[in-house]
Amino acid sequence: MCGRIVFPGSEVIVDRLGLIYSGPDIPNSLNQPPGSFVPIITNEKPKELQYSYWSIIPPYSTTGKPEFATFNA
């Protein structure tokens, strides 16, 4: 299962790191794949928990599709 992450729910992240989060409660995930929303903390808003789309397609892609096979297991 390559390219997957684990993270606690938004309530746990906010409590442990003392962050601000105004969105819906996101439950923990034990096997989150690319193509889903994952928690992030940015330099622009270091005190705020945000969720961002985790993609295997780079933002500079002109086709919006992988240029090579992404299956590596």
VOPAGU-2260 file (C-alpha; in pm, 1 decimal, decimal comma):
REM VOPAGU-2260
SITE   aa  ch    i         X         Y         Z
SITE  MET   A    0       0,0       0,0       0,0
SITE  CYS   A    1     239,9     264,6    -116,5
SITE  GLY   A    2     163,6     633,1     -99,2
SITE  ARG   A    3     -82,5     631,4     191,0
SITE  ILE   A    4     -78,2     822,7     519,1
SITE  VAL   A    5    -224,6     797,3     866,9
SITE  PHE   A    6    -351,4    1097,3    1064,9
SITE  PRO   A    7    -564,4    1165,3    1373,1
SITE  GLY   A    8    -899,7    1338,2    1349,6
SITE  SER   A    9    -926,6    1716,4    1332,7
SITE  GLU   A   10   -1041,0    1743,9    1695,9
SITE  VAL   A   11    -729,8    1562,2    1819,7
SITE  ILE   A   12    -496,4    1771,6    1601,6
SITE  VAL   A   13    -654,9    2098,9    1719,1
SITE  ASP   A   14    -642,0    1997,2    2087,7
SITE  ARG   A   15    -283,2    1872,4    2082,9
SITE  LEU   A   16    -134,3    2154,5    1875,6
SITE  GLY   A   17    -353,5    2440,9    1999,7
SITE  LEU   A   18    -477,1    2530,4    1651,0
SITE  ILE   A   19    -789,5    2700,2    1519,1
SITE  TYR   A   20   -1024,3    2499,8    1298,1
SITE  SER   A   21   -1370,6    2610,3    1190,6
SITE  GLY   A   22   -1464,1    2328,2     951,3
SITE  PRO   A   23   -1654,1    2007,2    1013,8
SITE  ASP   A   24   -1499,9    1743,2    1240,3
SITE  ILE   A   25   -1290,0    1510,1    1023,9
SITE  PRO   A   26   -1240,7    1162,2    1175,4
SITE  ASN   A   27    -903,1     991,3    1201,5
SITE  SER   A   28    -781,3     796,5     901,4
SITE  LEU   A   29    -566,9     486,8     913,2
SITE  ASN   A   30    -519,5     449,6     537,3
SITE  GLN   A   31    -566,5     774,8     346,4
SITE  PRO   A   32    -482,1     747,3     -27,5
SITE  PRO   A   33    -378,6    1018,1    -273,2
SITE  GLY   A   34    -682,5    1195,0    -415,4
SITE  SER   A   35    -832,7    1281,4     -77,9
SITE  PHE   A   36    -820,7    1573,2     164,2
SITE  VAL   A   37    -548,5    1566,3     430,2
SITE  PRO   A   38    -465,6    1800,3     721,7
SITE  ILE   A   39    -198,1    2063,2     667,7
SITE  ILE   A   40     -45,2    2359,3     851,5
SITE  THR   A   41      93,6    2633,0     627,5
SITE  ASN   A   42     345,3    2912,9     678,5
SITE  GLU   A   43      76,7    3163,0     578,5
SITE  LYS   A   44    -160,7    3047,4     856,4
SITE  PRO   A   45      55,8    2863,3    1111,7
SITE  LYS   A   46    -210,6    2868,3    1386,1
SITE  GLU   A   47    -488,6    2727,1    1166,9
SITE  LEU   A   48    -560,3    2366,6    1070,8
SITE  GLN   A   49    -655,3    2336,6     704,9
SITE  TYR   A   50    -735,2    2048,4     473,7
SITE  SER   A   51    -589,3    2029,1     127,2
SITE  TYR   A   52    -636,6    1793,5    -166,3
SITE  TRP   A   53    -347,3    1548,5    -186,1
SITE  SER   A   54    -282,4    1475,2    -550,5
SITE  ILE   A   55     -26,7    1278,0    -743,7
SITE  ILE   A   56     -68,7    1524,2   -1032,3
SITE  PRO   A   57     172,8    1818,6   -1000,0
SITE  PRO   A   58      19,3    2167,6   -1022,5
SITE  TYR   A   59     231,3    2249,1   -1329,6
SITE  SER   A   60      80,8    1960,7   -1531,0
SITE  THR   A   61     -67,0    2079,3   -1860,3
SITE  THR   A   62    -279,7    1767,1   -1914,8
SITE  GLY   A   63    -410,3    1702,8   -1563,3
SITE  LYS   A   64    -306,5    1338,6   -1596,7
SITE  PRO   A   65       3,1    1146,9   -1481,8
SITE  GLU   A   66     280,5    1146,6   -1740,7
SITE  PHE   A   67     395,0     800,4   -1627,1
SITE  ALA   A   68     245,0     502,1   -1449,4
SITE  THR   A   69     188,0     578,4   -1081,4
SITE  PHE   A   70     121,3     222,3    -971,3
SITE  ASN   A   71     439,3     101,2    -804,0
SITE  ALA   A   72     340,8    -190,1    -581,8
